Amino acid sequence: MQIRENVSLAPMTTMKIGGPARYFCEAVSLAEIEEAVAFAAQHELPIFILGGGSNILVSDDGYPGMVLHVAMNDVTSREEDEELFLTVGAGYRWDDLVALAVSRGVWGIENLSAIPGTVGGATVQNIGAYGCEVGDVITLVEVYDPTTSRVQTLNNAECRFSYRDSVWKHEGKGLIVLRVTFRLRRKATPNIAYKDVAAFFAQEGIITPTLGDICTAIIAIRSAKFPDLTTHGTAGSYFKNPVVSARDAEEFLSRFPDAPHYPLHNGSVKLSAAWIIDHVLHMRGVRAGHVGCWDAQALVVVNYGDASADEVRNFARDIQERSLLLAHIALETEVINVA
Ligand SMILES: Cc1cc2nc3c(=O)[nH]c(=O)nc-3n(C[C@H](O)[C@H](O)[C@H](O)COP(=O)(O)OP(=O)(O)OC[C@H]3O[C@@H](n4cnc5c(N)ncnc54)[C@H](O)[C@@H]3O)c2cc1C
């Protein structure tokens, strides 16, 4: 395995921003991961695990340690009754996994079509879209712990999945995802209740969509909302949807009665960050220098060409400050800062 020095990270991210990694390597096996971890320990370097770079903002100064890109992409499968268990390397492209599941005729991740990134990143971020979250179909995650040099397997409960959250953001920080097992269903279980998806099928006159129909719908809906990654830089939704107490929600809704809101099981309420940015801050389509909020989806912060990480961070901070001031709602970033 080659450990390279001063490797530019911008082309490895969908934001297309960021300085160099002091050291960079790509590991295709556990042995190579161990080698990279040993090198970092020997040189007392911090490690950042890079997947597809689709949910990160790398600082303009780059990363002072070792960037380790996990590129394991083996796939094994096991049939059990009406279910197919797919065990997939962390470096496997997420959307290729969706295509694989569809080609094998199994249900569970089709609503997550066309999300950039890798299986490892999808697991850590607990990706979700159109009424589906990946944590719901993950049964096991094999991880390598650099502090103990041991491989262990986490079950679903141990992954502590919740909205864009998982154990990797808390006490599991630093655990390297090696492989993930997904439980997918043979039985057709279309999940088309989400507003945009339901509207798509109503318009198409399709009542019982196939897996392929759902992928087509999701891709069509997404391509109208997200910029083309070949022409614009973005990391998708920049902020999480805020989850607030019932009391805070009541105060917010008394001022903005039209705001979409979703009561959760525990009594708290999820609000729409996109709606707040659009209807309270009026920043949808607003551009400052090389950075802006995408016209078709206010939550998507876009690099129009030559934006620096500082510019993006300042723009995002401005949105957060305005949200506090005008909506009295704190917006937490979904995108991870790498510095
Ligand atoms: C156009 C666009 C649309 C998007 N749409 C959605 C959407 O609909 N829903 C959604 O949830 N997200 C969405 N995203 C965000 C992003 O695609 C996901 O979060 C994605 O799963 C990140 O995966 P990645 O491999 O790119 O991870 P990276 O961005 O490389 O890393 C993200 C985090 O995961 C960690 N990580 C990555 N691999 C490993 C590993 N093997 N072991 C341990 N840690 C690891 C990194 O250290 C980092 O903390 C979108 C992004 C873009 C650009």
The ligand as an ORCA input file, in Angstrom:
! r2SCAN-3c Opt
* xyz 0 1
  C     -26.123     15.789     -3.944
  C     -26.166     15.132     -2.582
  C     -27.349     14.581     -2.133
  C     -27.405     13.968     -0.879
  N     -28.590     13.438     -0.469
  C     -28.673     12.852      0.746
  C     -29.911     12.301      1.199
  O     -30.917     12.309      0.503
  N     -29.943     11.750      2.433
  C     -28.843     11.698      3.245
  O     -28.946     11.184      4.364
  N     -27.654     12.199      2.827
  C     -27.544     12.771      1.615
  N     -26.355     13.302      1.194
  C     -25.190     13.260      2.089
  C     -24.177     12.128      1.803
  O     -24.309     11.657      0.493
  C     -24.313     10.952      2.775
  O     -24.160     11.368      4.100
  C     -23.290      9.853      2.448
  O     -23.736      8.649      2.973
  C     -21.885     10.118      2.984
  O     -21.076      9.016      2.568
  P     -19.590      9.202      2.111
  O     -19.046      7.864      1.806
  O     -19.477     10.219      1.053
  O     -18.956      9.722      3.482
  P     -17.907     10.908      3.701
  O     -18.546     12.195      3.315
  O     -16.605     10.567      3.108
  O     -17.783     10.836      5.289
  C     -18.897     11.124      6.100
  C     -18.582     10.636      7.521
  O     -18.523      9.208      7.521
  C     -17.254      8.778      8.030
  N     -16.889      7.542      7.325
  C     -16.938      7.298      5.993
  N     -16.560      6.025      5.748
  C     -16.263      5.471      6.950
  C     -15.797      4.185      7.367
  N     -15.554      3.201      6.502
  N     -15.595      3.975      8.693
  C     -15.827      4.953      9.608
  N     -16.253      6.189      9.271
  C     -16.472      6.438      7.954
  C     -16.302      9.931      7.748
  O     -15.176      9.881      8.609
  C     -17.214     11.112      8.024
  O     -17.304     11.325      9.410
  C     -26.261     13.913     -0.059
  C     -25.058     14.470     -0.520
  C     -25.008     15.067     -1.773
  C     -23.715     15.641     -2.266
*
